[in-house]
Amino acid sequence: MVAFFLPLKEVDGHWKTKLKTVDFFGMVLTLAASSLIILGLTWGGVVYPWLSLHVIITLVLGGLSAILFLLWEWKVAQLPLLPLSIFNSRMVQATTVTTFLIGWNFLVQIFFIPSFYQLAYGYAPTRAASMLLPIILVQTASSTLGGLIVSWRGRYRESLIFGHALWALGLGLHCLLTPSSSLAKQLGYGFILGFGTGQCFQPSLISIQAAVGIEHMAVITGVRSYLRDLGGTFGLAITGSILNRMLLSAFSYAAENGLAALSSEQIKQILKNPTSLLSVTDTQILDKADMIKSLALAAYFKGFRQVFFLGASLGILSLIVTIFFIPQLELEVEYTQNEKDVDS
């Protein structure tokens, strides 16, 4: 259908000449930087100590790759994958920060909220996953509403401010949940979280596109997608490290006080599959199962509280950046005569 119905404009120049201008080396550098930094953050404090050579070398190489990528884009690339000139705008700088934080919070809540309800409340996997459903449904409706508001009124700023405020509030309220919290609270806090998330999605795209000229529209849209995914990946890596660190601290405390000592292999298996705590079958620790489960689930509950608090803090940061650095710009689309002909 794309081949038959997508209108295309003729492009001057030979395809071989154009292929030579593609920034393949920039792609390799940005992939290397992202992969190495995320790998180091994932390893740190879990697979290896933070000060181990594995973690330090990985993070250093990732940082050097990122610096080399920026230098390459600035000084060498004929057709930069990321034209650094677009970041001269304060609004672009602000929207890239909020986009990164949106990606962080969104992917973390999608990935970890079911785990939170399964580990902290002992819900069955199906019920734990269903706790995400109200959030997703409300988020979808809110995202549609946010897009319509921008379309009707030509304004995105109010939706962004309202969305970031509700998002931060929803994550903050999740910090207040206790093992005895009612289902109504769990669902109510999820509704607030979902509505705030949805209000940020479409308006954030419009705001970052409004900050650049039409010639950079495709580039900034790609940058926005990349930064959102990168933020989500960073968020997952760091959140996983927080939860694993809390669990390791609980097991260390238990071993030091003679409550329950686990081998490194047993701890590794629990870190790989935390839900195994809900049904311990290892005969070597069966006699300590209740103690281990109690310690681990308390550690996870404390860890999830830190995760939600961090997310709420990042939401507040996004709100502050939005209020002070993302103004309302006039939304206007200009078409050239050739584009009008294609549309018709």
HELIX and SHEET records of a PDB file:
HELIX    1   1 VAL A    2  PHE A    5  1                                   4    
HELIX    2   2 TRP A   15  LYS A   20  1                                   6    
HELIX    3   3 PHE A   24  TRP A   43  1                                  20    
HELIX    4   4 LEU A   53  LEU A   71  1                                  19    
HELIX    5   5 TRP A   72  VAL A   76  3                                   5    
HELIX    6   6 LEU A   84  ASN A   88  5                                   5    
HELIX    7   7 ARG A   90  ALA A  120  1                                  31    
HELIX    8   8 PRO A  125  SER A  130  1                                   6    
HELIX    9   9 LEU A  133  ARG A  153  1                                  21    
HELIX   10  10 ARG A  157  CYS A  175  1                                  19    
HELIX   11  11 LEU A  183  ALA A  210  1                                  28    
HELIX   12  12 ILE A  214  HIS A  216  5                                   3    
HELIX   13  13 MET A  217  GLU A  256  1                                  40    
HELIX   14  14 SER A  264  LYS A  272  1                                   9    
HELIX   15  15 PRO A  274  SER A  279  5                                   6    
HELIX   16  16 LEU A  286  LYS A  288  5                                   3    
HELIX   17  17 ALA A  289  PHE A  325  1                                  37    
HELIX   18  18 GLN A  337  ASP A  343  1                                   7    
END                                                                             
